[in-house]
């Protein structure tokens, strides 16, 4: 018997890069079938619609970020502030390693799909709220290193906004040095919140 979960993940992995670089709305069903190596009938055994695929991709990509960046950040150091710096460094390295920075997959979907269906808006808000809360937890754990007037929740939000802005402009300009400058600004924001 075919392992449906494994095949579903294989499809998501196969179509993710295409959608990341080309855009969700710009990618037609025939292209999705070709990229996944599946017929339309087989494809629809796993996803009832293109929108269902998009929701599955949101969860798939979010799990990748947690597995490759957020969870290892927690294990990277006993110092919670160092964990946040590690997360920033890993996100920068990941996007610099791409030959053509396509920005944040999830951030790109915000631009493309949130006005199409409120379900996408709620789904992506849930993901970004969880991401922000993960950063905030580390900042709260290291609050003794922060200046007294720094609110960890606000700082977490500012860091995530700057990261997403850096990746959006990274996609626009596709210049590694510019992307590095933007991530340096993210790190500088965090450094400026620390006690002297």
C-alpha positions as a printed Julia matrix, in Angstrom:
196×3 Matrix{Float64}:
  0.0    0.0     0.0
  1.25   3.51   -0.83
  2.27   5.66    2.11
 -0.12   8.6     1.54
  1.61  10.88    4.05
  5.01  10.33    2.47
  3.71  10.88   -1.06
  1.87  14.03    0.04
  5.13  15.38    1.49
  6.94  14.42   -1.71
  4.46  16.48   -3.73
  4.85  19.47   -1.41
  8.63  19.24   -1.64
  8.48  18.93   -5.44
  6.25  21.97   -6.01
  7.61  24.26   -3.28
 10.59  25.61   -5.24
  8.48  26.24   -8.33
  5.88  28.2    -6.37
  8.56  29.98   -4.33
 10.26  31.38   -7.43
  7.29  31.73   -9.76
  4.51  32.61   -7.32
  1.41  30.72   -6.29
 -1.04  32.57   -8.52
  1.3   32.41  -11.52
  1.78  28.66  -11.28
 -0.81  26.73  -13.24
 -2.17  23.31  -12.42
 -0.39  21.71  -15.39
  2.91  23.05  -14.05
  2.1   21.66  -10.61
  1.27  18.25  -12.1
  4.53  18.27  -14.09
  6.66  19.38  -11.12
  5.12  16.74   -8.86
  5.34  14.02  -11.52
  1.7   13.14  -10.95
 -1.36  13.02  -13.13
 -4.24  15.32  -12.28
 -6.19  12.36  -10.87
 -3.35  11.29   -8.6
 -2.71  14.89   -7.54
 -6.34  15.35   -6.51
 -6.12  12.22   -4.37
 -3.88  14.28   -2.08
 -5.25  17.81   -2.52
 -8.87  18.61   -3.25
 -7.99  21.98   -4.78
 -5.15  24.37   -5.46
 -6.18  26.28   -2.31
 -5.89  23.1    -0.25
 -2.39  22.69   -1.67
 -1.55  26.26   -0.58
 -2.7   25.57    2.98
 -0.66  22.36    3.03
  2.37  24.3     1.75
  1.99  26.87    4.55
  2.14  24.08    7.15
  4.93  22.28    5.28
  7.13  25.38    5.05
  6.42  26.43    8.63
  7.47  22.96    9.84
 10.68  23.28    7.8
 11.47  26.63    9.44
 10.83  25.2    12.89
 12.89  22.09   12.21
 15.83  23.79   10.47
 16.0   27.11   12.34
 13.8   27.68   15.37
 14.2   24.35   17.19
 17.98  24.16   16.59
 18.29  27.77   17.8
 17.05  26.64   21.2
 19.74  23.95   21.27
 22.5   26.2    19.91
 23.27  27.86   23.24
 22.22  28.08   26.87
 22.1   31.85   26.38
 18.6   32.79   25.13
 19.82  36.01   23.48
 22.53  34.05   21.64
 19.72  31.77   20.42
 18.01  34.74   18.76
 21.27  35.84   17.13
 21.79  32.26   15.91
 18.29  32.23   14.38
 19.01  35.5    12.55
 22.36  34.16   11.32
 20.79  30.92   10.06
 18.01  32.71    8.2
 20.57  34.98    6.55
 22.83  32.05    5.61
 19.91  30.08    4.17
 18.82  32.91    1.92
 22.37  33.86    0.9
 22.91  30.24   -0.16
 20.06  30.53   -2.67
 21.42  31.47   -6.09
 18.46  33.8    -6.6
 16.91  34.92   -3.32
 13.19  34.42   -3.69
 12.36  35.97   -0.33
 10.42  34.31    2.44
  8.05  31.68    1.05
  5.45  32.47    3.71
  5.9   36.22    3.32
  5.42  35.9    -0.43
  2.16  34.06    0.17
  0.91  36.97    2.29
  1.21  39.22   -0.74
 -0.43  36.69   -3.05
 -3.28  35.02   -1.21
 -4.53  36.82    1.91
 -6.99  38.99    0.02
 -8.19  36.0    -2.0
 -9.59  34.13    0.98
 -9.79  35.07    4.66
 -8.83  31.49    5.53
 -5.34  32.19    4.15
 -5.1   35.35    6.22
 -6.0   33.5     9.42
 -3.66  30.6     8.62
 -0.68  32.86    7.93
 -1.45  35.05   10.95
 -1.36  31.93   13.11
  2.08  31.01   11.71
  3.59  34.46   12.13
  2.09  34.84   15.62
  3.72  31.54   16.59
  7.05  32.64   15.09
  6.91  35.95   16.96
  5.99  34.16   20.19
  8.99  31.84   19.76
 11.32  34.83   19.48
  9.6   36.53   22.42
 10.09  33.46   24.63
 13.84  33.61   24.11
 13.89  37.35   24.74
 11.88  36.91   27.95
 14.22  34.14   29.08
 17.12  36.55   28.53
 15.34  39.65   29.79
 18.07  40.25   32.38
 20.34  41.08   29.4
 17.87  43.6    27.94
 17.64  47.26   28.84
 14.94  47.87   31.47
 12.63  49.74   29.06
 12.65  46.97   26.41
  9.44  44.98   26.05
 10.35  41.48   24.76
  7.04  41.1    22.91
  7.49  44.4    21.07
 11.13  43.63   20.29
 10.15  40.19   18.94
  7.61  41.84   16.65
 10.16  44.41   15.46
 12.74  41.71   14.74
 10.27  39.62   12.74
  9.12  42.68   10.78
 12.74  43.54    9.94
 13.54  39.95    8.93
 10.52  39.82    6.62
 11.4   43.24    5.19
 14.97  42.12    4.58
 13.75  39.03    2.71
 11.17  40.96    0.7
 13.8   43.45   -0.45
 16.2   40.55   -0.98
 13.75  39.18   -3.5
 13.35  42.57   -5.15
 17.03  43.43   -5.52
 18.59  39.96   -5.58
 21.88  41.44   -4.3
 23.65  39.4    -1.6
 25.48  42.42   -0.18
 22.2   44.29    0.25
 20.65  41.26    1.97
 23.66  41.1     4.3
 23.27  44.79    5.17
 19.61  44.23    5.98
 20.38  41.3     8.26
 23.13  43.37    9.89
 20.41  45.93   10.67
 18.31  43.18   12.28
 21.26  42.19   14.47
 21.92  45.84   15.29
 18.33  46.25   16.49
 18.83  43.35   18.88
 22.24  44.63   20.01
 20.77  48.09   20.69
 18.25  46.49   23.06
 20.97  44.92   25.2
 22.45  46.45   28.32
 25.85  48.05   27.84
